[in-house]
Amino acid sequence: MNLTNETSPQVPILRQRMDAFYAASNDYLAFQQPSHNTQEWAYVKEAIRQHLQGHPTCRVLEFGTGRTGFAADLGELRSAVRFTVQDVTPFNEDYLRGQADEVYIGEIGGLHGPYDVIFSTFVYEHVSDPKRTLEKLLDLLVPQGSLFLFCPRYDVPFYLSHSADHYGSMRRLAVAVYLSWRRLVTLLTRQPAFIVHCDPALLHMEWQIDRDAIHWASLIDLQMFFRNRGRLRKLPIHSGSVKDWCVKNFLRINVRFDRAA
């Protein structure tokens, strides 16, 4: 199944192959036009407003930023925000230097912080070291600071990442059964799994959205990881239809974590 965790020797090889794809791709959506995730970012902006009630500035980090439109979305808050962006590829570097106060191109481990608010939008499912990423983000976050994660949710029974699009129906069924068992183990042991898929469809088929989603992100994993570290809350995303509501609220992770003092 090639489902493992970030400690597997397969993962560095996977990371090299994924980085080679991103370095060579001109068609990847994150390189084409600014993102506008206004519903998700409304929660981030509210946290910034809350922070600014008692501080003159707010230090904000967006990681895995792509071609972000967050700076423009800040509006009147922009002048009080020290905005740092991080990405692993230099494709958007020139654009980002016109948007952010600080641009860091490289792995997140090279950042120093601290930050009052940290967020990512549809990035966490693409990391190959999800546990280490969370640990680093906690190190960067000030006590009582806020972390926002928005990404697909792959612990819903029989809902698979598009990185399994190249599998046949019987193999997909076997993967779904395995994942259900693995999530049950996480609940019983209270130890997060942080499952990484080392055989993504991107390496076998043309790119489509989330065929490169190599981390099968789990709300259960996050609940176990953040236990006793602060407060984790699910954030509702509004929608005009039942189907869209289910996608945005049931098949996605939309959470705010407030670090303990």
Number of C-alpha atoms within 10 A of each C-alpha: 13 12 17 17 20 21 12 12 10 16 18 15 12 19 17 10 14 19 14 11 16 16 13 10 13 12 10 15 14 17 18 13 13 16 16 15 15 14 12 21 19 13 18 23 18 11 20 23 16 12 19 15 9 9 10 9 18 23 19 23 28 21 21 25 25 28 21 24 17 22 16 13 16 18 10 9 16 16 11 16 19 16 22 23 23 22 21 17 18 15 20 19 18 10 14 24 14 11 19 19 13 14 19 19 17 14 14 17 12 11 17 12 15 18 23 22 25 27 22 19 23 17 18 23 23 21 21 26 20 21 20 14 16 16 13 16 23 21 15 20 23 20 16 16 22 26 26 25 21 22 23 27 23 24 23 17 12 16 14 18 23 19 26 22 18 17 15 9 10 9 13 18 14 12 19 19 13 15 22 15 12 16 23 14 14 16 15 9 10 16 15 21 24 22 25 28 24 24 18 25 23 23 17 12 12 8 16 14 11 19 21 23 26 29 28 27 26 22 20 21 21 20 18 16 18 18 12 11 13 15 15 19 12 14 16 16 16 12 14 7 8 9 9 13 15 13 14 20 18 14 16 21 23 23 21 21 22 22 19 13 9
